[in-house]
């Protein structure tokens, strides 16, 4: 007779079945009084489902090595505690290994599915992969939120609100030296961004600098391969019979702004470009020729600073 041990049963239910000969079979199989463990103090049986009101704790105080090894283990908590909790003095608190599935999998409806705490010399969660196509650690959002959040803080706090449609989000707001995301490489690319039709790398600053690049004595702060476009550049036109043209570039100009102008046509005779006058208060500049143009004269301008 097969015994279904997958669903929890009370002692009363098992004892009631003894009249049918089930008690003798269970006692023979388990070597103990019949009963499906469902309360504090009961023993467990392979293939069973059990519950209790107090914590069950196993500890090894003799030395190093693995204390408990299971091919498969599943734990749940209907209260506010952890389903499975493991600690180790110098080893791994909980180690998981999966041949075709995840080694450790956790789900939660309101808090962290898997949570790890690292001491002064170790990471909270560490992932390793021997696959040539899979990562050591992966975070994915199924509801168009953020896949992975990295937060730097000096005190424990709840994670920030996950931005929509974001693969990786890094947050550090302590001071001017804080870094939300840092990439480093000896000879390759510290940070690499790729986009098919959008922006490979996008930077924005409301009052600071959207993108800052620096180099050593033998390096280059900025190098571009391909066409370059600047919102602080444009094309102007000096009409026939005039010797100047005012341009309002739709950007903020200051006393430190420098305007570079190149004539793209000949104004006629010996007339050449004379000067560029910047009016920072009006956010505009005027291109002056040495004399009135006798031909339509286009010019290109570029504002720096």
C-alpha positions as a LaTeX table, in Angstrom:
\begin{tabular}{lrrr}
\hline
Residue & $x$ (\AA) & $y$ (\AA) & $z$ (\AA) \\
\hline
Unk1 & 0.00 & 0.00 & 0.00 \\
Unk2 & 1.43 & 3.35 & $-0.97$ \\
Unk3 & 1.53 & 6.08 & 1.66 \\
Unk4 & 0.92 & 9.67 & 0.59 \\
Unk5 & 3.33 & 11.75 & 2.68 \\
Unk6 & 3.24 & 14.89 & 0.50 \\
Unk7 & 0.27 & 16.52 & 2.29 \\
Unk8 & 0.34 & 17.24 & 6.04 \\
Unk9 & $-1.97$ & 15.17 & 8.26 \\
Unk10 & $-2.80$ & 15.36 & 11.95 \\
Unk11 & $-1.96$ & 12.68 & 14.51 \\
Unk12 & $-5.68$ & 12.11 & 15.04 \\
Unk13 & $-6.18$ & 11.30 & 11.35 \\
Unk14 & $-3.35$ & 8.78 & 11.30 \\
Unk15 & $-4.41$ & 7.12 & 14.54 \\
Unk16 & $-7.94$ & 6.84 & 13.21 \\
Unk17 & $-6.62$ & 4.84 & 10.27 \\
Unk18 & $-4.97$ & 2.30 & 12.59 \\
Unk19 & $-8.12$ & 0.19 & 12.65 \\
Unk20 & $-7.60$ & $-0.55$ & 9.00 \\
Unk21 & $-4.07$ & $-1.86$ & 9.50 \\
Unk22 & $-2.35$ & 1.39 & 8.48 \\
Unk23 & $-0.82$ & 1.91 & 11.91 \\
Unk24 & 1.21 & $-1.29$ & 11.71 \\
Unk25 & 2.50 & $-0.41$ & 8.24 \\
Unk26 & 3.53 & 3.12 & 9.24 \\
Unk27 & 5.20 & 1.90 & 12.43 \\
Unk28 & 7.13 & $-0.69$ & 10.50 \\
Unk29 & 8.26 & 1.82 & 7.83 \\
Unk30 & 9.24 & 4.58 & 10.20 \\
Unk31 & 10.32 & 2.62 & 13.24 \\
Unk32 & 8.31 & 4.93 & 15.50 \\
Unk33 & 4.68 & 5.43 & 16.55 \\
Unk34 & 2.49 & 6.24 & 13.57 \\
Unk35 & 1.82 & 9.84 & 12.65 \\
Unk36 & 2.60 & 12.49 & 10.02 \\
Unk37 & 4.69 & 15.25 & 11.58 \\
Unk38 & 2.68 & 18.44 & 11.70 \\
Unk39 & 3.55 & 20.02 & 15.02 \\
Unk40 & 6.50 & 21.10 & 17.14 \\
Unk41 & 8.60 & 18.18 & 18.36 \\
Unk42 & 7.69 & 15.74 & 15.59 \\
Unk43 & 10.32 & 13.96 & 13.55 \\
Unk44 & 10.53 & 14.46 & 9.78 \\
Unk45 & 10.30 & 11.86 & 7.04 \\
Unk46 & 11.73 & 12.03 & 3.52 \\
Unk47 & 9.03 & 13.14 & 1.13 \\
Unk48 & 6.84 & 14.73 & 3.78 \\
Unk49 & 5.46 & 18.21 & 4.38 \\
Unk50 & 5.64 & 19.62 & 7.89 \\
Unk51 & 4.87 & 22.77 & 9.81 \\
Unk52 & 5.58 & 24.15 & 13.25 \\
Unk53 & 5.18 & 27.13 & 15.52 \\
Unk54 & 8.80 & 27.59 & 16.65 \\
Unk55 & 12.14 & 27.74 & 14.89 \\
Unk56 & 14.05 & 24.60 & 13.92 \\
Unk57 & 17.81 & 25.10 & 14.16 \\
Unk58 & 20.73 & 22.85 & 13.23 \\
Unk59 & 24.28 & 23.83 & 14.15 \\
Unk60 & 27.78 & 22.36 & 13.89 \\
Unk61 & 30.24 & 23.40 & 16.59 \\
Unk62 & 33.02 & 20.90 & 15.91 \\
Unk63 & 34.89 & 22.53 & 13.06 \\
Unk64 & 34.94 & 23.26 & 9.35 \\
Unk65 & 33.17 & 21.45 & 6.57 \\
Unk66 & 29.62 & 21.14 & 5.35 \\
Unk67 & 27.15 & 20.47 & 8.15 \\
Unk68 & 24.01 & 19.73 & 6.15 \\
Unk69 & 23.95 & 18.66 & 2.51 \\
Unk70 & 20.69 & 18.15 & 0.67 \\
Unk71 & 20.00 & 17.36 & $-2.94$ \\
Unk72 & 16.80 & 19.37 & $-2.67$ \\
Unk73 & 15.41 & 21.42 & 0.18 \\
Unk74 & 12.41 & 23.72 & 0.35 \\
Unk75 & 11.43 & 26.02 & 3.16 \\
Unk76 & 8.60 & 28.48 & 3.64 \\
Unk77 & 7.56 & 30.96 & 6.26 \\
Unk78 & 4.04 & 32.27 & 6.63 \\
Unk79 & 5.12 & 34.88 & 9.16 \\
Unk80 & 7.79 & 37.57 & 8.81 \\
Unk81 & 10.82 & 35.30 & 9.11 \\
Unk82 & 12.98 & 33.58 & 6.51 \\
Unk83 & 11.99 & 30.33 & 4.83 \\
Unk84 & 15.60 & 29.08 & 4.85 \\
Unk85 & 18.33 & 30.80 & 6.84 \\
Unk86 & 21.98 & 29.80 & 7.01 \\
Unk87 & 25.03 & 31.19 & 8.81 \\
Unk88 & 28.73 & 30.27 & 8.78 \\
Unk89 & 31.69 & 31.59 & 10.74 \\
Unk90 & 34.12 & 31.50 & 7.81 \\
Unk91 & 32.39 & 29.56 & 5.02 \\
Unk92 & 29.19 & 29.96 & 3.06 \\
Unk93 & 25.89 & 30.41 & 4.89 \\
Unk94 & 23.75 & 28.92 & 2.13 \\
Unk95 & 25.20 & 27.30 & $-1.01$ \\
Unk96 & 23.08 & 26.20 & $-3.94$ \\
Unk97 & 23.92 & 24.15 & $-7.00$ \\
Unk98 & 21.68 & 23.43 & $-9.97$ \\
Unk99 & 22.58 & 21.31 & $-12.99$ \\
Unk100 & 19.92 & 22.76 & $-15.30$ \\
Unk101 & 18.03 & 25.14 & $-13.02$ \\
Unk102 & 19.00 & 27.84 & $-10.51$ \\
Unk103 & 21.13 & 26.86 & $-7.53$ \\
Unk104 & 19.21 & 29.18 & $-5.22$ \\
Unk105 & 15.81 & 30.61 & $-6.06$ \\
Unk106 & 13.77 & 32.94 & $-3.90$ \\
Unk107 & 10.45 & 34.69 & $-4.37$ \\
Unk108 & 8.61 & 37.27 & $-2.30$ \\
Unk109 & 5.45 & 39.27 & $-2.76$ \\
Unk110 & 6.58 & 42.33 & $-0.79$ \\
Unk111 & 10.27 & 42.08 & 0.25 \\
Unk112 & 13.50 & 40.60 & $-1.14$ \\
Unk113 & 13.26 & 37.18 & $-2.77$ \\
Unk114 & 16.88 & 36.43 & $-1.86$ \\
Unk115 & 18.77 & 38.52 & 0.67 \\
Unk116 & 22.43 & 38.30 & 1.60 \\
Unk117 & 24.45 & 40.09 & 4.28 \\
Unk118 & 28.21 & 40.40 & 3.91 \\
Unk119 & 30.58 & 41.06 & 6.79 \\
Unk120 & 33.55 & 43.41 & 6.80 \\
Unk121 & 35.51 & 41.22 & 4.36 \\
Unk122 & 32.89 & 39.68 & 2.08 \\
Unk123 & 30.11 & 40.60 & $-0.33$ \\
Unk124 & 26.46 & 40.21 & 0.55 \\
Unk125 & 25.73 & 38.09 & $-2.53$ \\
Unk126 & 28.37 & 36.56 & $-4.79$ \\
Unk127 & 27.63 & 34.75 & $-8.04$ \\
Unk128 & 29.94 & 32.55 & $-10.11$ \\
Unk129 & 29.30 & 31.05 & $-13.53$ \\
Unk130 & 31.38 & 28.62 & $-15.59$ \\
Unk131 & 29.26 & 29.27 & $-18.64$ \\
Unk132 & 30.74 & 31.09 & $-21.62$ \\
Unk133 & 27.36 & 32.66 & $-22.44$ \\
Unk134 & 25.74 & 33.21 & $-19.04$ \\
Unk135 & 26.55 & 35.71 & $-16.28$ \\
Unk136 & 27.52 & 35.04 & $-12.69$ \\
Unk137 & 24.52 & 37.00 & $-11.45$ \\
Unk138 & 21.41 & 38.11 & $-13.33$ \\
Unk139 & 18.58 & 40.40 & $-12.33$ \\
Unk140 & 15.44 & 40.67 & $-14.43$ \\
Unk141 & 12.21 & 42.63 & $-14.05$ \\
Unk142 & 9.09 & 41.14 & $-15.60$ \\
Unk143 & 7.02 & 44.32 & $-15.17$ \\
Unk144 & 9.24 & 46.83 & $-17.00$ \\
Unk145 & 10.95 & 48.12 & $-13.84$ \\
Unk146 & 14.68 & 47.73 & $-12.98$ \\
Unk147 & 16.61 & 44.48 & $-13.33$ \\
Unk148 & 19.43 & 45.27 & $-10.89$ \\
Unk149 & 19.76 & 48.07 & $-8.31$ \\
Unk150 & 23.07 & 48.96 & $-6.68$ \\
Unk151 & 22.96 & 51.37 & $-3.76$ \\
Unk152 & 25.80 & 52.85 & $-1.70$ \\
Unk153 & 24.95 & 54.20 & 1.72 \\
Unk154 & 26.50 & 54.47 & 5.17 \\
Unk155 & 23.31 & 53.38 & 6.93 \\
Unk156 & 20.79 & 50.63 & 6.27 \\
Unk157 & 17.86 & 51.87 & 4.25 \\
Unk158 & 15.21 & 50.59 & 1.89 \\
Unk159 & 16.23 & 50.38 & $-1.78$ \\
Unk160 & 15.24 & 53.31 & $-4.00$ \\
Unk161 & 12.21 & 53.25 & $-6.23$ \\
Unk162 & 13.10 & 51.25 & $-9.34$ \\
Unk163 & 13.12 & 53.37 & $-12.50$ \\
Unk164 & 11.01 & 52.07 & $-15.35$ \\
Unk165 & 12.59 & 50.12 & $-18.21$ \\
Unk166 & 16.09 & 50.09 & $-16.68$ \\
Unk167 & 18.54 & 47.20 & $-16.80$ \\
Unk168 & 20.97 & 48.45 & $-14.14$ \\
Unk169 & 20.47 & 51.37 & $-11.75$ \\
Unk170 & 23.21 & 52.62 & $-9.44$ \\
Unk171 & 22.64 & 55.16 & $-6.67$ \\
Unk172 & 25.18 & 56.94 & $-4.45$ \\
Unk173 & 24.34 & 60.37 & $-3.03$ \\
Unk174 & 26.74 & 60.80 & $-0.09$ \\
Unk175 & 28.92 & 63.61 & $-1.43$ \\
Unk176 & 30.73 & 64.95 & $-4.52$ \\
Unk177 & 32.94 & 61.85 & $-4.72$ \\
Unk178 & 29.99 & 59.42 & $-4.85$ \\
Unk179 & 29.69 & 57.14 & $-7.89$ \\
Unk180 & 26.46 & 55.49 & $-8.90$ \\
Unk181 & 28.18 & 53.18 & $-11.41$ \\
Unk182 & 31.93 & 52.65 & $-11.94$ \\
Unk183 & 33.59 & 50.68 & $-14.72$ \\
Unk184 & 37.29 & 49.88 & $-14.92$ \\
Unk185 & 39.52 & 48.11 & $-17.41$ \\
Unk186 & 43.28 & 47.81 & $-17.77$ \\
Unk187 & 43.42 & 48.13 & $-21.57$ \\
Unk188 & 39.84 & 47.64 & $-22.77$ \\
Unk189 & 36.74 & 49.71 & $-22.07$ \\
Unk190 & 35.84 & 50.79 & $-18.57$ \\
Unk191 & 32.26 & 51.47 & $-19.65$ \\
Unk192 & 30.79 & 50.39 & $-22.99$ \\
Unk193 & 27.45 & 51.55 & $-24.33$ \\
Unk194 & 25.83 & 50.28 & $-27.54$ \\
Unk195 & 22.59 & 51.42 & $-29.18$ \\
Unk196 & 21.08 & 50.56 & $-32.55$ \\
Unk197 & 19.28 & 53.84 & $-33.17$ \\
Unk198 & 19.32 & 55.61 & $-29.79$ \\
Unk199 & 22.24 & 56.75 & $-27.64$ \\
Unk200 & 25.02 & 54.39 & $-26.64$ \\
Unk201 & 25.89 & 56.54 & $-23.62$ \\
Unk202 & 23.71 & 59.38 & $-22.33$ \\
Unk203 & 24.73 & 61.86 & $-19.64$ \\
Unk204 & 22.75 & 64.70 & $-18.09$ \\
Unk205 & 23.40 & 67.26 & $-15.34$ \\
Unk206 & 20.98 & 69.98 & $-14.30$ \\
Unk207 & 23.70 & 72.31 & $-12.91$ \\
Unk208 & 26.93 & 70.35 & $-13.29$ \\
Unk209 & 28.58 & 68.63 & $-16.26$ \\
Unk210 & 26.73 & 66.04 & $-18.31$ \\
Unk211 & 29.93 & 64.34 & $-19.47$ \\
Unk212 & 33.47 & 64.77 & $-18.17$ \\
Unk213 & 36.55 & 63.24 & $-19.74$ \\
Unk214 & 40.16 & 63.48 & $-18.54$ \\
Unk215 & 43.46 & 61.93 & $-19.61$ \\
Unk216 & 47.06 & 61.64 & $-18.58$ \\
Unk217 & 49.97 & 63.36 & $-20.27$ \\
Unk218 & 50.14 & 60.85 & $-23.13$ \\
Unk219 & 46.39 & 60.18 & $-23.51$ \\
Unk220 & 43.44 & 61.99 & $-25.08$ \\
Unk221 & 40.48 & 63.30 & $-23.12$ \\
Unk222 & 38.12 & 62.92 & $-26.09$ \\
Unk223 & 38.33 & 61.06 & $-29.39$ \\
Unk224 & 35.58 & 60.66 & $-31.96$ \\
Unk225 & 35.50 & 58.24 & $-34.88$ \\
Unk226 & 32.84 & 59.39 & $-37.33$ \\
Unk227 & 30.69 & 62.46 & $-37.66$ \\
Unk228 & 30.27 & 64.79 & $-34.70$ \\
Unk229 & 27.21 & 66.92 & $-33.97$ \\
Unk230 & 27.01 & 69.82 & $-31.52$ \\
Unk231 & 23.88 & 71.68 & $-30.47$ \\
Unk232 & 26.09 & 74.76 & $-30.03$ \\
Unk233 & 26.87 & 75.02 & $-33.73$ \\
Unk234 & 25.00 & 76.13 & $-36.81$ \\
Unk235 & 24.91 & 77.93 & $-40.16$ \\
Unk236 & 24.25 & 81.64 & $-40.79$ \\
Unk237 & 23.92 & 83.85 & $-43.87$ \\
Unk238 & 25.07 & 87.39 & $-44.64$ \\
Unk239 & 22.86 & 89.03 & $-47.25$ \\
Unk240 & 24.07 & 91.10 & $-50.20$ \\
Unk241 & 24.60 & 94.74 & $-49.29$ \\
Unk242 & 25.03 & 94.07 & $-45.57$ \\
Unk243 & 28.21 & 93.73 & $-43.54$ \\
Unk244 & 26.94 & 91.93 & $-40.45$ \\
Unk245 & 24.56 & 89.27 & $-39.23$ \\
Unk246 & 23.11 & 88.73 & $-35.76$ \\
Unk247 & 22.71 & 85.14 & $-34.57$ \\
Unk248 & 20.65 & 83.95 & $-31.60$ \\
Unk249 & 21.84 & 80.37 & $-31.01$ \\
Unk250 & 19.15 & 79.46 & $-28.42$ \\
Unk251 & 21.78 & 78.68 & $-25.78$ \\
Unk252 & 23.00 & 80.57 & $-22.73$ \\
Unk253 & 26.00 & 82.75 & $-23.51$ \\
Unk254 & 28.35 & 84.15 & $-20.90$ \\
Unk255 & 31.30 & 86.52 & $-20.89$ \\
Unk256 & 33.54 & 83.47 & $-21.19$ \\
Unk257 & 31.79 & 82.12 & $-24.31$ \\
Unk258 & 33.96 & 81.85 & $-27.40$ \\
Unk259 & 32.39 & 81.91 & $-30.87$ \\
Unk260 & 34.30 & 80.43 & $-33.79$ \\
Unk261 & 33.13 & 81.57 & $-37.25$ \\
Unk262 & 34.25 & 80.31 & $-40.67$ \\
Unk263 & 33.09 & 81.91 & $-43.93$ \\
Unk264 & 31.73 & 79.31 & $-46.33$ \\
Unk265 & 31.57 & 81.71 & $-49.29$ \\
Unk266 & 33.38 & 84.77 & $-50.69$ \\
Unk267 & 31.70 & 88.08 & $-49.77$ \\
Unk268 & 33.36 & 89.70 & $-52.81$ \\
Unk269 & 36.35 & 91.93 & $-53.50$ \\
Unk270 & 38.77 & 92.17 & $-50.59$ \\
Unk271 & 36.06 & 91.83 & $-47.96$ \\
Unk272 & 36.87 & 89.36 & $-45.20$ \\
Unk273 & 35.67 & 88.42 & $-41.74$ \\
Unk274 & 36.43 & 91.21 & $-39.29$ \\
Unk275 & 35.25 & 90.14 & $-35.83$ \\
Unk276 & 32.54 & 88.46 & $-33.76$ \\
Unk277 & 30.86 & 90.47 & $-31.00$ \\
Unk278 & 29.20 & 88.46 & $-28.21$ \\
Unk279 & 26.22 & 89.96 & $-26.36$ \\
Unk280 & 25.88 & 87.70 & $-23.29$ \\
Unk281 & 22.89 & 89.65 & $-21.92$ \\
Unk282 & 20.89 & 89.00 & $-25.10$ \\
Unk283 & 22.33 & 85.47 & $-25.64$ \\
Unk284 & 23.35 & 86.41 & $-29.16$ \\
Unk285 & 26.39 & 87.37 & $-31.22$ \\
Unk286 & 27.03 & 89.46 & $-34.35$ \\
Unk287 & 29.32 & 88.46 & $-37.21$ \\
Unk288 & 31.00 & 91.50 & $-38.81$ \\
Unk289 & 32.67 & 91.81 & $-42.21$ \\
Unk290 & 35.20 & 94.44 & $-43.19$ \\
Unk291 & 32.77 & 95.75 & $-45.85$ \\
Unk292 & 29.33 & 95.06 & $-47.26$ \\
Unk293 & 29.02 & 91.74 & $-49.06$ \\
Unk294 & 28.50 & 91.79 & $-52.81$ \\
Unk295 & 27.43 & 88.12 & $-52.79$ \\
Unk296 & 25.38 & 85.99 & $-50.43$ \\
Unk297 & 27.90 & 84.72 & $-47.88$ \\
Unk298 & 27.10 & 81.68 & $-45.72$ \\
Unk299 & 29.13 & 81.02 & $-42.58$ \\
Unk300 & 29.43 & 78.31 & $-39.92$ \\
Unk301 & 29.56 & 79.10 & $-36.22$ \\
Unk302 & 30.56 & 77.08 & $-33.15$ \\
Unk303 & 30.14 & 78.24 & $-29.54$ \\
Unk304 & 32.56 & 76.95 & $-26.87$ \\
Unk305 & 32.07 & 77.60 & $-23.19$ \\
\hline
\end{tabular}
